[in-house]
């Protein structure tokens, strides 16, 4: 996979710094990786892929524990109060980190304050698709229609306040247009609605939508990636029509605040090796997910930026914490 040269260099540097002697910190111990998503979901599958590769490097037993529910609050609170020794880690999706604190009244956590960022793991861009007969032919057509008839162009998303929903809100805000956004409840329901023509557009992560695109059941209008990615060749980039519409769901690895810096660095190095492993890259790509290696500092900066980007989007959307 083509990577930004600075990110690739940082990943290689981090990997080079990882030596077997340093892994003794966790060798022989059990490391619990808590995932705020159900078994079999994309976060769960990716957490298991990465954990298995890290197990081989560190010599620890990695156990993935699924604790879904309440926008990730159950999992976050469990890890937040765990011992800060590297034996309990959190593997959340980006929405848990950046969105839940803004949309759940009970979310009293702040990832920069309460956790140590270990590493960014992977990202998955959003894909905007249209009904083949009733939908617009391009992203520009969709925007023009929404501008001409505010709240008349129907755009489905899987769940309210999800990354797909907010990506569509961001698109409307940047272009001063209003879609009629419809939370479908589940991804299968959204796909079926756009295929049937009950809605004109649907936005979600690329993985569940690409098979429908390849089968000709829906039209791919745009992908919210920063650049063309393997498996998504030929799909227009949303940012070429809507400036800076570069939005992905993502996954990262965290430890409780106070985990020793050396342990964080060891885990970061192991995670970087895991995500650039050729077999892992292929398996991730099958899930519409792409590696995001980087140093601890780069990962911290990314999380900070992602947290900040959604504040105004949510405020302008009129979404209140519930």
CORJO-V371956 format. One record per backbone hydrogen bond with DSSP energy under -1.0 kcal/mol. CO is the residue of the C=O (numbers start at 1). NH is the residue of the N-H. If there is no record, write none. Layout:
CO_NH / CO_NH
//
This chain:
4_8 / 5_9 / 6_10 / 7_11 / 8_12 / 9_13 / 10_14 / 11_15 / 12_16 / 13_17 / 15_18 / 19_22 / 21_24 / 22_25 / 23_26 / 23_27 / 26_29 / 29_61 / 31_63 / 32_89 / 33_65 / 34_91 / 35_37 / 35_67 / 38_41 / 41_45 / 42_46 / 43_47 / 44_48 / 45_49 / 46_50 / 47_51 / 48_52 / 49_53 / 50_54 / 51_55 / 52_56 / 53_57 / 54_58 / 55_59 / 59_28 / 61_31 / 63_33 / 65_35 / 69_72 / 69_74 / 70_73 / 72_76 / 73_77 / 74_78 / 75_79 / 76_80 / 77_81 / 79_82 / 83_85 / 87_32 / 89_34 / 90_254 / 92_252 / 93_96 / 93_97 / 94_98 / 95_99 / 95_100 / 99_102 / 100_104 / 103_322 / 104_107 / 106_108 / 110_114 / 111_115 / 114_257 / 116_255 / 119_253 / 121_292 / 122_251 / 123_290 / 124_249 / 125_206 / 126_224 / 127_204 / 128_221 / 128_222 / 129_202 / 130_219 / 131_135 / 138_142 / 139_143 / 140_144 / 141_145 / 142_146 / 143_147 / 144_148 / 145_149 / 149_152 / 153_180 / 154_201 / 155_182 / 156_203 / 157_184 / 158_185 / 159_162 / 162_166 / 163_167 / 164_168 / 165_169 / 166_170 / 167_171 / 168_172 / 169_173 / 170_174 / 171_175 / 172_177 / 178_151 / 179_181 / 180_155 / 182_157 / 186_190 / 187_191 / 188_192 / 189_193 / 190_194 / 191_195 / 192_196 / 193_198 / 193_199 / 200_131 / 201_156 / 202_129 / 204_127 / 206_210 / 209_213 / 210_214 / 211_215 / 212_217 / 212_218 / 213_216 / 219_130 / 222_128 / 223_238 / 224_247 / 229_232 / 232_235 / 236_223 / 237_240 / 238_241 / 238_242 / 242_245 / 244_246 / 247_126 / 249_124 / 250_94 / 251_121 / 251_122 / 253_118 / 253_119 / 254_90 / 255_116 / 256_259 / 260_264 / 261_265 / 262_266 / 263_267 / 264_268 / 265_269 / 266_270 / 267_271 / 268_272 / 269_273 / 270_274 / 271_275 / 272_276 / 277_281 / 278_282 / 279_283 / 280_284 / 281_285 / 282_286 / 284_287 / 284_289 / 285_288 / 290_123 / 295_299 / 296_300 / 297_301 / 298_302 / 299_303 / 300_304 / 301_305 / 302_306 / 303_307 / 304_308 / 305_309 / 310_314 / 311_315 / 312_316 / 313_317 / 314_319 / 315_318
//
